[in-house]
Amino acid sequence: MAHGEFHRTEHIGWLRAAVLGANDGLISTSSLVVGVAAANPAPGAVLVAAFAGLVAGALSMAAGEYVSVSSQADTENADLARERHELATAPESEHTELKRIYIARGLSPEVAAQVADQLTAHDALGAHARDELGMSESTRARPIQAALASAAAFAVGAALPVALAALWPPGSLSAAVGGSSLVLLAVLGGTAARLGGAPLAAGAARVAFWGAVAMASTALVGRLFGTSVQ
């Protein structure tokens, strides 16, 4: 009876981007709200700063991820083009190279030759991409998908501090944003650790710790500069 298998490595790419984007959106926007609120600004200034931080951060994440993943895609395409050229100009050498890869993985020379023959006949470029270059369809770079996912994840993370900046009374806004953000950061860190097979408590603690450091630092900056300009 066939059975399905779940491998965490199949999801590590989108998991990394989603967690990074959500954490960045929550930490940076919460820190911005706490810092601006600590400076005692005019009414509405905190909300404007929070919303501007969400928009700028989401676009920055999208641009950065697009550029980074595009560079990866360019490298992959260049490697595939080189393999395609080598298969067209030196097919025997490429076949021997593929055979040696399978021998190094534990197959006998005879079986390795048969595997290389069959895979080359089926899809020579695909066999070299997978077994020589380590590429597969599930791990190929997708710049637009990565950019949209990062921007969306950032916006989701930033939504909480923006909503609190719009709805919460100014007097206790910093405490509300700081406390709720730390709780959500711990949940995000624990969830990412759980999905990745790491200890839940350690994942939650490290994300919450650095979020607390960021918010405390911006609160200090806001208080110092807010006092100095008054």
Secondary structure, 3 states (H helix, E strand, C coil): CCCCCCCHHHHHHHHHHHHHHHHHHHHHHHHHHHHHHHCCCCCCHHHHHHHHHHHHHHHHHHHHHHHHHHHHHHHHHHHHHHHHHHHHHCHHHHHHHHHHHHHHCCCCHHHHHHHHHHHHHHHHHHHHHHHCCCCCHHHCCCHHHHHHHHHHHHHHHHHHHHHHHHHCCHHHHHHHHHHHHHHHHHHHHHHHHHHHCCCHHHHHHHHHHHHHHHHHHHHHHHHHHHHHHC
